[in-house]
């Protein structure tokens, strides 16, 4: 039977109809944009407002994507064009897409969305950054970190640079703006004493899968790489030596896994002998969990799973580290241990080849590994001790 659509009075282009005793709404409007007749139509809305909102959005986006006069582009209209092109070309990963969507939705579009692209200026933008710098949380601490301000700045700058490339703009008014924040940056330094305290507590109080998850970042692995370890990732030699093949990463926006950060991140790393037994036990527990849920794990299945044999959420490792931080009084997080690995390896430069350390971490350049070297308080003390013994005492 053909569905009968009835016009809703006072709401042009909106119709109602009945389907299995439910009253639903339909939006439909034909509109000519730049000489092209477009038909916007969709069924299944629960309310008139939902139908009208969808229709208005579709027409607005169509107008934005068909702008021929460069002077008419607003930040919002160019964002839609830019977004569509990036998604279509596959330039953005799932994580990049989610971050750009979030930054534009929460920060850039509410403030600059209706501003003409050519009218975005340095003064108004700096005023906006100052507002963010001075925004406080309920406990009166700064709300936005320098990293967050950097994400906003990079996102809007990328949009403007794309407009320059496409001949819409001539120059970028946001160049060389210094980013500062009242929020203290998260420390990337941990002393040997703190490191050992945390490690000792973890090995005494964690076990099985939790302990394995906690220990892998101490080998310099990224958060996503830890969560992306699969059964086929593990290679064990006859003498008990264990290696991990890092080929996949799981993130908040790619829970099923994705390729590693770059080609240099694909690597084979040796597992600390002290961690091998822990990982072996985690493998045993993981297989048992799959079995208890009537499944045999395949080589492509993830190791770190719940009692129901479901891969742990990406944030599970973050919460695990928070629990350890609370118990030990030492603030730690997964990426801090990656920095610690680079820092402690740097202290042994006489014994280790910096290129080997860089390759182990999956860095393209040794310079990146050097940036990860945060130094330690013990190292600073060693500097003055050596300076005194090798320079000042000799001079005296």
N, C-alpha and C positions, 0 to 999 in steps of 0.2 A: 504494500500500500504506500502510495506516495505521501511524503511528509508535507503537511500544510503549514506554511509560515504566515504568521499574522503580524502586521505592523504594530509597534508599540507607540501609542499616542504620546507626542511630545518628545520622542526620541528617534529622530530620523536615522535610517540605516540599521535600526535594531528591530529584530523580530522575535516572537516567541512561538514555541511549538511544544507538543507533548510527545514524550517518548517513554514507554513503559510506566505510565502513570505519573511521570515527573514532568514538571514544567521547566523547560530550558530555553536559552536565548541564543540567537544567531546574529552575528554582525556581518553586514555586507555593504560595500560601497565601491562603485566604479569611479575612478578618478583619472584624469588625463594629466600626466606629468611629463614635461618636455616633449609633448607630441605623442607620447606613448600611453595607451589606455591600459590601466592596471586595475585588476579586479581583486579587492581585498575581501575575503570571506572565511568565516570560521564558525563552527557550531559548538554546542556543548557548554555554554557558560551558565553558571548558576544564578547570576544576577545581571541586571541591566548595566550596573557600574562596571563589572568585569568585562562585559562585551564592549562597552564604549572605551574603556581604558586600552584594551587590546587594539581596537580599530584606530584610535588616535595615535597610538605608538607606531603602528605599521605605516600609517600615512606620513607621520613625521620623519621616520627613518627613510622612507622612500624619497621624500623631498630632499633630505640630507644627502643621500647617495646620488642624487641627480642634479646637484648644484653645479652650474656651469660658470657662474660668476665668482671668482676667487674671493672677492671682497665680502661675499655673503656668508662665508664659512664662520661658524661659531666654534668654540672649543668642543662643544657637544657634537655638533654635526660632523666635524672632522674626525673626532674620536670614533664615531660609528664607522666611518669610511676606513680609517686606519685599522680598527679592530677587525673588520671584515676581511681586509687584505691580509693581515697577519695570520688570521685563522685559516684562510683559504690557502695560503702559501705553506703553512706548516712551520713557520719560523719560530713560533712559540711552543714551548713544552707545556704540559698540563699545569706545572707549577708556575711558570711565567704567566700563563693566561690567567690563572686564579689571582695571582698577585696584582697584575695590571687591572683586572676587573675590580678588585677590592679597593685599590688606591684611587682609581678614577671615581668609583661609586661613592666612597666615603669621604674623600678629601678634595679631589680636583673639580669634579662636576658641580657639587653643591656651591662652590665658590666662583668658579670661572665658566661653568657650562654654557651660560647664555652670553658670555663675552665674545665679541668678534675676535677671531684668531689674530687678526692684524692689530687688535687693540690691547692684547696682553702686553703689559709693560713691566719694566723692572721695579718701579716704585711700588705698585700695587701688589706685586708678587712678594717682594721683600716684606711688606707690611703683613701679608698673610703668614709668611714664615715666622715673623716675630710673634704673631698671635698664637701660633702653635707652640712656639718655644715657651711662652708664658702660661700655657694652659696647664692647670693642675688637676691631679686626681683628688679623690675625697680625702686622702690622708695628707694633702697639701704638697705632695711630691710631684715633680714634673711628669707630665703624661707622655710626652713624645721624646724618644731617644734620637741621637744624631743619626742612627741607622734608619729610623723611620722617616725622618726628614729627608734623608738621602734617597729613600725609595720614592717619595713624592716628587722630589726634584728630578730624579732620573726619568720617571714616567712622563712628566710634562715636557721635559727637555727632549725626550725621544720623539714625542708627538710633534713638537715644533721642528725638530731636525728633519723629520719625514716631510713636513710641509715645505721646508726649504728645498729638499731634494726634488719635490714635485712642482716647484716653481710657484707655490702659493705665497711663501714668505721670502724675504731677502736675507734676513739675519736672525739670530737667536738672541733675544734680549735678556735671557736668563744665564748667559755665559758668565763663568767666573764669580758666581755668587758663593760667598763663604757660608758654610753650614755649621751652626753651633747649636748646642742644646744644653739646657740646665740639668738634664737628666744624666747622671753619671753612667758612663759606658760600662757594660758588663766586663768584669775582669777576665783577662785571658791568661793570667799568671797563677801558678800554684807552686808552692815550695815542695821540696822533697819530703819534708816532715808531714805536710798536709796530705800529699799524695799517698805516702805510706800509711797514714792514719786511715784514710778513706778506703784504701785497698784492703787493709787489715780488717776493718769492720765488715766490708762486703764479703770477704771470704769466710768470715766467722758467722755471718748472719744470713747470707743468701745461699741458695743452692739451686741445682738443676738449671732449668731454662733461664730463670731470673739472673743467676750468677753469670751464665754464659753471655747473656745480653749485656750485662754490665761490663764485663771484661773486654769485649771486642773493641770498644772505642779506645782502650788503653793501648791497643796495637795500631792506633792511628787511623782506624776506619771511620768513615763518615756515618752519621746517624742513619741515613737512608740505605747505606750499604749493609749496615748491621741488620736492619729489618728485611733486607732483600736476600739474605743468605738462604739458599735452597739446598736440598739434599745433594744435588749434583755439584754444588759449590765446594764440597768437602773432598779432599784428596788425602788419603792416608797411606803412607809407605809401610813396608813390611817391618821396618825398625821402629814404627810408632810415630815417626815424624809426620806432622800434619800440615797441609797447605789449604788455603782458601782461594778459590777462583772468583774474583770480584767482577761480575758481568752485569748485575742488575741492581736496582735501587728501588725501594718502596718509600713513597712520600705521602703526605696528607692528601695530595691531589692526584696521586697515582698509586692507589692502594693495591692494585694488581701487579705493580712493578713497571719499571721503565728502564731504558738504557742508562748507563752510568753518565755522570756529569759531562765527560768528554772521552775521546778515544784513549787518552793517557790514563784515565781512571780504570780502564779494563786491565786487570793485572792479576798475577798469582803471588800471594804473599805467604810466608811461613808463619805458622801460629806459634806463639810463645809456648815452649814445652810445658810450662806451668799451667797454661790455659787449655792445652790439648785434652787433658783428662776431663776437664769441666765441659768442653764442647762435646766430647764423646758421650758423657752422661746426658747432656741435653738432647743429643740425637736419639738416645735410647728412650728417653721420656717422650719425645715428640712422636716417635714411631708407635709407642704404646697409646698415645692419645688418638692417633689416627685409627689404630686398631679398635679401640674402645668405641669409636664412632663408625664402625663397619667400613673402614676405608684402609686401603694399602697406599702409603705415600708414594707418589711418583717422583722421579728425579727432579721434576720442575716444581714440586711442592715446597712451600716455605717451612723452615725448621721451627721458628718461634711462633707457636700456636697456643691457643687456649685449651682448656679441658674439652671443649667441643670441637677441637681440631680446626678452629678458625684462626687465620693469621691475626696476630696481635695488631691493633691499630698503631699507626706511626707514633702517636703521642705516648704510647705505653712506656717507651724507653725514657722519655722526658719525665714522666711521673715516677719512674723507678729511681732516677737520679735525684729527684726532689726528695724522695723518702730517705735516701742515703744522706743527702745534705742536711736534712732535719735531724737525723740521728747522730751525725758526726759533728755538726756545727761548722762544717767546711762547705762553702757553696761550690758545687760541681755540676756540670752539665756535659752531655756527650761530646760536644765539639771542643770543650776545654781540654779533654784528654787527648784529642788529636793535636792540639797545640802543644800540650805537654810532651807528647811523643817527639815532636819536631824540636822542642827546646832541649830536652834531655839528650837527644841524638846529637844536637849541635855541640853539646859539652864534650863530646867524644870525637871531635873533628880529626884529631890525630890518629884515630883508629878507624873511623868510618869515612867512606867516600861520600861527599855531599850529594853527588848524582845518584848514588844508590839509595840514600834516604829519600830523595825527591821521587824516585821511581817507586819506592815502597809505598809512599803516601799517595801516589797517583797524580803528581803535579807535572804540569807541562814544563815549567821552568824552575830552576834552582832558586831563582829570586822569590818565587812564591813560597817555597819552603822556608827561606830566610825570614819572610814576613810572619810566618807562623811561630818563629822563635821569639817568645815573649820574655825570655830571661827569667832569672829567679833571684830572690833575696840573697841566697847563698852565693850565687854568681857575682852579685854586686860586692859582697864582702870579699870574695876571692880577688876581685879586681884591685881593691885597695891593699890587700895583703901582698899581692904580687908586686904592685907598684912600690910598696914600701921596701920589700926585700930586694927587688931587682933594680930600682932606680934611686930611691932616697937614701937607703943605707949605703949603697955603693958610692953615692956622691959624697956622703959624710965621711 
